[in-house]
Amino acid sequence: MKKKEPIMHYSATELVAMQKQSKTDWAKVKTMPQKEADKNAEIAEGVLPEGWEKTVIVGLPPRKDAIKLRIDNDVLSWFKKSGKGYQTRINNVLKAFVALQLHENNG
């Protein structure tokens, strides 16, 4: 498991100095709506891929069941190599497969 980054503490003066070193056009940011500024920042930082908003599902996620599932060792190792959240990634791959099957059978 990866070690978390340390919590950093800055004074207001230090934050202002850091802002001055930034390459961000703060005058432009101050004139744009907050939603747009947040979206642009997250995309620029690599937090969200372009077009992420089209994948949002409103509502509660489906309930998950804890099961025992046998998976080939090489497949499990591949998912685990990408770090924490490998079970969620496996679930997402399975969900995408099911969606494709439903689309092919209904389309």
Long-range contacts (C-beta under 8 A, 24 or more apart in sequence): 1-84, 2-83, 2-84, 64-91
